[in-house]
Amino acid sequence: MIHLGPHVSIAGGVQTAPQRAIELGANALGLFTKNQRQWSSKPLEPQEIAAFTSRLEESGIRSEHAVIHASYLINIGNPDPEKRRKSLDGLLDECTRAERLGLSLVNFHPGSGMGDLDEDETVSLIAEGCRSILEQTTSAVLVLEATAGQGAHVGYRFSHLGEIVRRAGSPQRMGVCIDSCHIFAAGYDVRSAEAYARTMDEFEREVGFDRLVAIHLNDSKSALGSRKDRHELIGDGTIGLAGLANFVCDPRLAKIPFVLETPDPDRWKEEIELLRTVALDGVPNEHRRRKERI
């Protein structure tokens, strides 16, 4: 069985997330623990933490299948000392909140040198920041999300992700999240079984499957190698359902969470059901015929 669910809203408090997930038939989820577009946030209250813990247990969703997404504002590759300190403090706060909620996976975008640093310098700065955060926490896992490579962002090559882990000292509390849309936009083809195998072989060489702790499963509006991060509904994009099926049918990924970040919440239940069917029986014939017509 695959562990699959959407990135759900926390409107009304973080404790509302598990119920939203199970109402959609999910057995995994993604969530923010605060407003993702603001630096400051009020601390989690003891009653919120207790309610979240209780409701997650009631949902049957295991803590290792709940993936926190850190604020989009965080950029620990920023060479500006003040802005980098703000980002490091923000990531530390995300990890502290995760630990208080009994969760471990804290997913974040590695960062950008803002055009002032080259990629190698940016990778080193990010690794140094990761090492600092891990020294100040106890159980949070820093999860580097593969990026599409827009602007000066690193993480669009698997070698970047592997090198960050190595330069951080290869601690056990560092993992990687593959976003199917991002890696496709970065130039990694996954649309056929052969292309998927080549892509994942490179991931194994550069990072290692032991570091892969989550998948963001999204189709793409943009073309292969476009370097544009544009999510599309499952099966409606340039990757297509057959390409995404390579992920959900890969036995090496059976124990990690798949999180949908597709653009229409009203379609999430349908997408979950479709992907579960694909994982069990392969791509339905109607989708194969649709692809042939396209």
C-alpha angles and dihedrals in degrees: 000000000000120000104231139163144131132264097261133202122258094204106150093026139312089276090071094065101082094053092049089052098050092046085064094050093255129153094185134037147188123217147164117232094209141005103311094208099053130072097213128056137164116263119260110266120230091243091053091051093048092048093048093049092048095046094046090053091048091050093059090231110137119230091240088060094056113089121196115210112211123223118291088228094069116105113163089175092067109119093206103103097216095045092045092051089052090052093048090050089049093051091046089053090051090053093046091051090049092053092049089053092050092248129124113188113090109177119199140161108257096231148237135269087219091233091295096092130044119239095264092051090047092051090052093049091050092048091051090051093049091052090051093051093048091052089058098047136056113208111004115117116218106223116199111210117215108240136212090237099243115169114337095333117136124208096074090109121060087225089065092055094046092047093051090054092048095046090048087060096262094270118187090237094071124090141162134237120205114211107200093210093047097050091045090052088048090058105266108132117213101161097108132038090248094049091046091051092051091049095048092044087058090048090053092050096046102034112002131234090254087072096050106102104156144016126212101207113205136143117230132241090197133070128261109283094009092127087219120129103217117146121210135189116276110279095004099088142070094278094052132197094285090057094048089047088067089068100045092044094049107109090205088069097048096109101045129082123260112207122196117217096172117148103248117063089190088067098048097094091049092047092050091051092047094050092048088053090049092049090053104034109011128245111339116246094243090060091048090052091047091054091050091052091050 
